[in-house]
Amino acid sequence: MHNKSLSELSASLHQGDFTSAELTQHYLDRINKYNGELNAFITVADEHALKQAEAADLRLQQKTAGKLTGIPLAHKDIFCTQGLRTSSASKMLDNFISPYDATVVEKINAAGMVTLGKTNMDEFAMGSSNETSFYGPVKNPWDLERVPGGSSGGSAATMAARLAPIATGTDTGGSIRQPASLCNLTGLKPTYGRVSRYGMIAFASSLDQAGPLAASAEDAALLLNEMAGFDERDSTSVERDVPDYTATLSDSLQGLKIGLPKEFFDEGLDSDVAATIETAIKMYESLGATIREITLPNSALAVPTYYVVAPAECSSNLSRMDGVRFGHRCDEPKDLDDLYARSRGEGFGEEVKRRIMMGTYALSAGYYDAYYLKAQQCRRLISDDFKQAFKEVDVIMGPTAPTTAFKTGEKTDDPIAMYLADIYTISTNLAGLPGMSIPAGFVNGLPVGLQLIGNYFEEAKLLNIAHLYQQATNWHQQVPDAFQ
Ligand code: GLN
């Protein structure tokens, strides 16, 4: 059951080959069997899931079911779920049970999907290895000594080990695409504004976007159909029709113009990863595409710009975690200042504190112009590079990450080395563009992801480009031996 596509699962549910309750139990059993070693889930929602499955089975019987009704999924623990803990992998929210559902969760529930549980992640989505979680690191199913990537590492490990048919993630600087790359998955970060951020615990509000982590482009398209759309509760969500993302999956790529930014193939890129990416790009030539080198001249500004903008926004977003309204509160505070200081001191982990301090500094009077304003100017330059590039090409391709999965603990003492794991993904978020990572091969048994970057709202085109590659290759179908 766990190697079927969403379409196959849907057909089986509709034909009555098995019920949603049986399918859900199958995945809950897999989670119970493997979560101990992977640490992919923070909360397993057995009871909640079986109840949803029962309701889905009723819809299936009554012929009121949609395409995804009865199919289980896992949500990153950043999406608020009514009645189920939402921790954002922080001690601060260890006891937080949201009184409402995030829009993404609400829409997916309305489609009749079944929530298996909430997946582990870097604390407040800050990280590239899933090692900053209060609940401990997540293991990569391809090699348990290595990280799954981050921050959506729990969703990625879940998918790599096939503990769910599909999962949600969020991407502020690469957190869907980079773990997709390290775990052999198809991950899509939509255009900023395509998916509602309402009820998604904010990290950096001008960069955060939710999207699917899937086994294939077709599966990602099916989930995006449910996730995307305008939401009046998110003032940055865009009022624009949602196409059927599956309708154009098989369109021809004849004449597609692919741009390869020379800055994405610099000395920081592992040579075996580079060779794998080059092979993948040759495959696109055989599918009818033409390749040209392009330049994104301000690429070097992306990481420093991001590490001013994202911390600035997080320092502001996380100020609500004050020990008063919700979340962790210290014992026996002496006075209000002590309550704030100790609740926050105890509730936040080291990386989160580092970001809050960097952000508060960058926003403080006297430094605002030098850092925050300057970063916003750099952000514009980065967006303009893409605008220029998309005058010449239809899609931009390159590596998703500079290396394959690294060892747990390898970069934890060196934040800058960790920050560089997202060197090729961050500029997409700064520009608000859609980006994907798709499986493109292996280096020493570890997956390599090919990144696709599209123009605004061209998710359908990216999915089409990914799908045709997946019709011609079988990288995306590979599952680690231990989790077959
Ligand atoms: N790794 C980046 C960071 O630590 C991106 C995280 C993300 O996309 N949520 O901020």
Boltz pocket constraint, residues with backbone or C-beta under 6 A from the ligand:
constraints:
  - pocket:
      binder: B
      contacts: [[A, 124], [A, 125], [A, 126], [A, 127], [A, 128], [A, 150], [A, 151], [A, 170], [A, 171], [A, 172], [A, 173], [A, 174], [A, 175], [A, 176], [A, 203], [A, 310], [A, 418], [A, 419], [A, 422]]
      max_distance: 6.0
